[in-house]
């Protein structure tokens, strides 16, 4: 995982967290599409493509640090976990909203 794009790793985690208990396939695909659009054209996507296409190591750009948009989601998730611990329950983060986790 550490050798992959930090942005794509964050997007996969976000998708899994948001859709783990989701039964609506349409919502899952919509979220996956939105996350992919955020990834396309970024520096880390370029670096990942260069590695995937077999560019020599000397010509492969290194990954940039995780972008701020993913950090904001991580902060929201951490805040939701703290609230859940204080309330004695579990929560699932979906974008900007917080809902109860599936049973």
JOJO-V984245 format. One record per residue. N is the residue number from 0. RES is the residue in one small letter. SS is DSSP state (hx for helix, st for strand, lp for the rest). D_CENTER is the distance of its C-alpha to the mean C-alpha in Angstrom with 1 decimal. Layout:
# JOJO-V984245
N RES SS D_CENTER
N RES SS D_CENTER
This chain:
# JOJO-V984245
0 x lp 12.9
1 x lp 14.2
2 x lp 15.7
3 x lp 12.6
4 x lp 10.8
5 x hx 8.9
6 x hx 6.8
7 x hx 6.3
8 x hx 5.9
9 x hx 3.0
10 x hx 2.1
11 x hx 4.5
12 x hx 4.5
13 x hx 3.6
14 x hx 6.0
15 x hx 8.2
16 x hx 8.6
17 x hx 9.6
18 x hx 11.7
19 x lp 13.3
20 x lp 16.4
21 x lp 16.3
22 x lp 19.5
23 x lp 19.3
24 x hx 18.2
25 x hx 18.6
26 x hx 15.9
27 x hx 13.5
28 x hx 14.4
29 x hx 14.3
30 x hx 10.7
31 x hx 9.8
32 x hx 12.2
33 x hx 11.0
34 x hx 7.5
35 x hx 9.7
36 x hx 12.1
37 x hx 10.1
38 x hx 9.6
39 x lp 13.3
40 x lp 16.0
41 x lp 14.3
42 x hx 15.9
43 x hx 13.4
44 x hx 13.6
45 x hx 17.4
46 x hx 17.5
47 x hx 15.7
48 x hx 18.2
49 x hx 21.1
50 x hx 20.5
51 x hx 20.1
52 x lp 23.3
53 x lp 25.2
54 x lp 25.9
55 x lp 28.1
56 x hx 26.4
57 x hx 28.4
58 x hx 26.9
59 x lp 23.3
60 x lp 21.4
61 x lp 19.4
62 x lp 15.8
63 x lp 15.4
64 x lp 13.8
65 x lp 10.2
66 x lp 10.9
67 x hx 11.9
68 x hx 9.7
69 x hx 6.7
70 x hx 9.6
71 x hx 10.9
72 x hx 8.3
73 x hx 8.8
74 x hx 12.4
75 x hx 12.5
76 x hx 11.3
77 x hx 13.9
78 x hx 16.4
79 x hx 16.1
80 x hx 16.6
81 x hx 19.6
82 x hx 21.0
83 x hx 20.8
84 x hx 22.7
85 x hx 25.2
86 x hx 25.8
87 x lp 25.9
88 x lp 23.3
89 x lp 19.8
90 x st 17.1
91 x st 14.0
92 x st 11.7
93 x st 11.3
94 x lp 10.6
95 x lp 13.6
96 x st 15.6
97 x st 16.1
98 x st 17.8
99 x st 19.5
100 x lp 18.0
101 x lp 19.7
102 x lp 22.8
